[in-house]
């Protein structure tokens, strides 16, 4: 245990130095006294004895220094001394150091917050083991139950393959009814994910087949929210869509699949006797690779799957699963769309942190040059360059650590706001938090930032400019080199600011372009309300009557101009589509059958959404069950199929509905996306195609605030049908904005970062020019005394202050031209090399630089010669 006592001794020498010094004094006094006693015993005078003893020991301080050296903590003691001195320096210049710390804190706090999100989304493992072995198959949400059963046993490279999809269920508890999103899957899902529940069990073999007991697994979130975290919930019967299901398990808090919006897990009903089994392509396939699976084996398996499908099915072109078979790693499948935006934000905030470091470097460089006298005195007393460098580095790192602490506080305080504004699926926000990785990254950033800002002052020290300064306050060499370095720092700041401002300008123009797009609708003043009545709880007739009465009462609400039902909200819900057979068009048969979006609507839906009927008529009250089946198609459908011929009166057939007659054409609306070609869409009479269904989207138009309709509509639903549940409530304006969420949110962050960058750049220019004016005050006074005009000095200072700004703008424009291509995937209607955006960024930075240079230049032009000369 000798090593332990040695460690304890050294720790005492560092942290209890006062006691150690006192013990050292006592020890020296003891040995000195003993030696003096010997001399006294030999007959020497006591005073002479003490003098002889001191001479023999060779000096108290030398003895103490040797003793301290034997402690083995000299380096630690020196570092502790440097730290104490650094803290005193911070306290000595509170205004300067507060400005520097806050500047760095902005960069560190923003970087930590964004990095935490990036870590949570792209670096932190997904909540199931060996995620790299979990793969999704091609043709997303397009597999039929029959196809799944055909191919699931073919691949030899997979341990297991599962099918899943999602559905909305009405959950009924003592607290009332609510709509929950359920993941419905085959029993193999839990083998694919290789996870165990927190309580109970998952699905057993056969529970996804006809006749099995109705069961459900709860997510941790809904277990806590709806059941109070009751551990006895396993075995309880809970109603979903009016059907009692037995709770068999509860998942762990961190688990989700494929994303956190799914709150319950229910077995699929893979029943060959149902039409959905063979006709409805709505499933996703996912599998777990075996250990050691090779690409050759995987390719062979995919080929075998394609062969089996090709032999069994005759696919239309829109649904051909025999084309391009491939696998997608689960992380890429779930988070792939988020990656580019998050990396872009991380790069942008990294630029902001770099700007903050450059800005603080310029400030510290100025202060280091002003400390020439102090440094020269320390050098004269024996401090070498390495010792001075260590002191400057220590001061900078301490400043960085203070800034890091402030940055972490900033990141913690604003983290929820940052996460809510990120360009990503809101479902993933619940998975993000600030953890130990955040604190570690903040510590690393603080030390790195402190080291970076010390580089320039250390460079001056290593060049010997402190020694050249002797004991004078102003060193010509130091001033010249410091001035050059400060100008270089300004160029760097301005360059980085131009890059940030250019990116912001590009996104501002993109959003402006998106806002000018014609959606084919008028989204202002429109509220959408999801309404669901379980097919198990109410009969078809009861559901039909309820929707009729709800629509009638909604139209009677004050301020409602129009209302109707549609099965899917435009731009938000997607789905519900299938191939059709065009009457009299043999060229569009078989694999050439067109794919059409399926959208049943009630009379009044077109008016509520602000859609325009451009030919024929819309869906009207005469289009009821029992009357001829009708449809209204969009312009893209009519133009592509019937070209220049009149589509009115033409017919086509749907396998699940029958033959329908085209009675009208509506202007194209944005069905699935804002940009790009719109799909074929058929609008059908609700009473003919959707009456008696379990749910729909109620759309209501008002001249006032559409959100004001939410409470009365909820009250109507409760009053008319207690068994009904209200789902997502959203304005069409919010839905349209959600389609622009990525550029909008990127614009927000880049706008924030570029504003901060602009402030930092402006402060940097002001600081350098102001510092230059201060150092040359005597020169300006002499020139004024010799007859120089104030405007001449003003122009001289502004020109010298603006040339690094102009150089930075030119360099920034060049870098922005290259870096802006990284934004290409987020732009619409604007080229990455857009000259307007570049010109705007350059103009903003030049104007900011001019203002920053004018203020100290004006002060220089107002110099009093007598005062300036006396001050030197």
Secondary structure, 3 states (H helix, E strand, C coil): CHHHHHHHHHHHHHHCHHHHHHHHHHHHHHHHHHHHHHHHHCCCCHHHHHHHHHHHHCCHHHHHHHHHHHCCCHHHHHHHHHHHHHHHHHHHCHHHHHHHHHHHHHHHHHHHHHHHHHHHHHHCCCCCCCHHHEEEECCCCCECHHHHHHHCCCCCCEEEEEEEEEEEEEEEECCEEEEEEEEEECCCHHHHHCCCCCEECCCCCCCCCCCCCCEEEECHHHHHHHHCCCHHHCCCEEEECCEEEEEEEECCCCCCCCCCCCCEEEECCCCCCCHHHHHCCCEEEEEEECCCCCHHHHHHHHHHHHHHHHHHCCCCHHHCCCCCCCEEEHHHHHHHHHHHHHHHHHHHHHHHHHHHHHHHHHHHHHHHHHCHHHHHHHHHCCCCHHHHHHHHHHHHHHHHHHHHHHHHHHHHHHHHHHHHHCCCCHHHHHHCCCCHHHHHHHHHHHHHHHHHHHHHHHHHHHCCHHHHCCCCCCCHHHHHHHHHHHHHHHHHHHHHHHHHHHHHHHHHHHHHHHHCCCCCCCCCCEEEEEEECCCCCCCHHHHHHHHHHHHHHHHCCCCEEEEEEECCCCCCCCCCEEECEECCCHHHCHHHCCEEEEEEECCCHHHHHCCCEEEECCCCCCCCCCCCCEEEEEHHHHHHHHCCCCCCCCEEEECCCEEEEEEEEECCCCCCCCCCCCCEEEEEEHHHHCCCCCEEEEEEEECCCHHHHHHHHHHHHHHHCCCCEEEEEEEHHHHHHHHCHHHHHHHHHHHHHHHHHHHHHHHHHHHHHHHHHHHCHHHHHHHHHCCCCHHHHHHHHHHHHHHHHHHHHHHHHHHHHHHHHHHHHHCCCCCCCCHHHHHHHHHHHHHHHHHHHHHHHHHHHCCCHHHHHHHC
